[in-house]
Structures are given as structure tokens and as C-alpha cells.
Amino acid sequence: MADDYLVRIGKLIRDARQHRGWTQSQLAEALGTSQSAVNRIERGNQNISLEMIARIGEALDSEIVSLGYAGPMHLRVVGGRRLSGAIDVKTSKNACVALLCASLLNQGRTVLRRVARIEEVYRLLEVLGSIGVRTRWINDGVDLEIVPPAELDLAAIDADAARRTRSIIMFLGPLLHRMDTFKLPYAGGCDLGTRTVEPHMIALRRFGLDIAATEGQYHGVVDRSVRPERPIVLTERGDTVTENALLAAARHDGITVIRNASSNYMVQDLCFFLEALGVKVDGIGTTTLTVHGVPTIDVDVDYSPSEDPVEAMSLVAAAVVTESQLTVRRVPIEFLEIELAVLEEMGLDHDRTPEYFADNGRTRLVDLTVRPSKLEAPIDKIHPMPFPGLNIDNVPFFAAIAAVAQGQTLIHDWVYDNRAIYLTDLNRLGGRLQLLDPHRVLVEGPTRWRAAEMMCPPALRPAVVVLLAMMAAEGTSVLRNVYVINRGYEDLAERLNSIGAQIETFRDI
């Protein structure tokens, strides 16, 4: 029995490490041990103390074990229940994260309405608090007030919190306007030169920011004589890359043109917020943004980020997979139109209200009612594209949807190297998914779901997909260690219960 637990713990550690994008050697370095020791741990061939498990969990940002209370959180799901009624989509977590970073541009008071209360937000608040920014929840904990100090104290930064959020890289754009030199911790795995980081460096270099990465820190030096004299062409149409370029351009005294920019939902919300700060942005919603910078920003601003299209897709998928009639309210339709067009092709019965504006006065919303439908597999493959294409984060939900459709569906998740692999966890619940390569999965439907007990995949969207399948499966399923879901969704189990699901949260004693 002990050997079996060591193997299970080792597999959990391996999955968390791979999800983090680390090699065994990188994890060994973080733990101060050898690569061979990590290899033995992951194979279940080495005894391991609770202290070591906790250290590994902290290094990998994964709740492998939790000290101080009764272990990781699990979900017990009684499936086969129909959902009904209506549910509101919450505000965009990715927009909220970007706006927290953007608040560093402002010397005045910033109030953000209905901020997503998730782990990523909490960690950024810890970082902001450590460098002197005063933040507090107001209006019964619904809204967030942010008041910056006259001078940021980067020497006092909470390095542990900073390393546990990849969003810390979006501090670079605002900081280059506030100090000539600075040091900033970076999340493990974000080494300079990787695809996710180098495009940031290329864009910010045009504003005079030179970055060296050594000993787990960004070392920034700003040359004030360097200015973007010609349009900045992003080498990658990434969301955070575009946001960092916008943050740098916002307080650049001049006009900055950003080409090959992302026009995704969180980027648009950031542009709307910058306009509330007095920064004019032309071309919002296109791939060319023209920013009229303001060297000093000192205003009291009140802003409402819009709703989250990926959460909206989660709720639509929940209705489809459980064959339910459900109304999903406050859906940001502009960022879900391709997904709905594909679902219409598959035979989804639904209707929508006339469009109305979100609280930011710019984003278009609808209320969407989904009904039980007889779905057919789409003729074309499901694959993501930059906006206005099918959202990268929405691709996994089509694995569960395709599983209840008649026929074969090819899903090509070309962006991530490992995420498609986790979709095959649906096979434990009765699905018939064949992994063709690390990026392609062939889904055969329809599926007769069956209950199961399993570990939560370490990737956020595949984890939610497994939960949705459990909701459709007759009987009682258990999804263990759902920390990754809690990082990206606020009170998901409780909110699903409000529309008819039966999901119980529990911990091991």
C-alpha cells in the first residue's frame, strides 16, 4: 500500500512539474537536490517526507499537500442531473490581472468593480502591498480600491508571491516609467529567450528598457534617450505581450504605433481602462493600436472590467454536456461568436437576447439560452486562432461537447505542447478519445458517461472539462486535488450547485 501511494504521489509531482514547464533538473535545482533524486521520486522509488512534498508543491505552485489544514481540496460529484434556471458570467480574470498591473501607471486612486477573487489576483495583491501600494476590498468585498505610494519600495517586494504569478512580467511596462533601474523577481520557468518572454523584451527595448535575467530576477536598466521612432511590430500576437507594450506606451510622451497586436478581450478591456486614465488609443479591436501617451497620470478612476468569455463558454458547455436548458446571462458575445457558429453547425438549439452594453459601456453582452440538442460532429476540425478566431482557452471544452455529438471530431490544439494529452482523461469517464500526437485528439461520440474517481489534471481548462463530464455521468464521481480549478474560477462548485448540480467539496482527514 505504501508503495502504491508513493507511485501516486510521484505521478502527481511529475504532472505538476510538466504543467509548470520544468525539467527534472530545474525542479532539482529549486529543491537543492539532484536530478536523479527527482527521477526516483516521480517513479515512486524513494520515500518522501511531508516536508519535502510541501516544498515541491510550493516550488511547482501546486497544492500537492497542504500543511495547517486537512489536505488538498476534492470534489464529490453526483452526476446525471439536469441543470436549469439562469446564471451570470463573472468578470474576466485575465482583464482583472492586467488592470491590477496597469494601476501602477496611475498616481491617483483606482477602483475596479466586481474583481475576480481568485488566486492569481490574491498573489498580485500581495506583491502590490509589499511594495507600498495600498489595496482594500470595499462594498462588501465586491470591489477593489488601489492607492499607490509616491515612491514604490521594490526592495521590499514579496519575492515568493511574485514568483508564484506569471503576471509579474506585466510590471515591466509601468516600472520603466517610474525608475531608471530596478530588480524584479520572475516566475520559475520564464527564462529569457523562451517564446513567452523574448517578445516582451523585444517590444520594451524600443522604450529604452534593457533587461538581463540572472539569479531568478529581471535586472532592468532604462535609457531615457531611447524612444520608439517607428511602429513597434510584435514578433508574437500574444495577449500579455500586447498588454506590456500598451503599458509602456501609455506614459511615453508621444505617439506609439503597435502592430500585430492582439485584439482579444483582455487587451480591449485594458485599452478602455487606459482611456479612462486619459490615454487615447486608436484602433481598439484591431491588430494596429495607436497610443497617444500621457507622461503623467494622476486621476481618480472608477472602472468595471467586462465579463469573461471563457467562463461563459464553460457554462455553455456544462449545459450541452448535461443535456440541459440553461440561460447564461451577461455573455460577451463578440468573443464567443466563432464558438457559437461552430455549435450552430453541430446543431445546437439556442437563442439570444438583443445586445446590451457591459458596465464598461463598451463590451457587447447578450443573454444566451441553450436547450438540449442532438449534435452532429463538425465537418471541419476544431482549432484555435488569435481573436477573432476560436479562443485558445475554449478549445478543451469542445472535447466534452464533441464527445456527446454523433460522429468523429478532430481537435487540433496547436498552441500548447501537452494540453491535448490531458483531454484523454475523459476516457476514464467513458469517453472515446484517441491521442494522435501531442497536439491532436480524435473524439468519437456519442458517449455514455460513467462515474469514476480520478486525480484532477494539472491544466486548468482540461480540469474543468473533466468536472463537466462528471456532472453528466450517472452515479458519484470524485475529482481529487482541484487546486488548479480554484486558481482560475471563483466558487465554481457552489455556482454550479445553484443551477442544479450536486457537487460537494471535501478534504481528506
Disulfide bonds with the S-S distance in Angstrom:
none
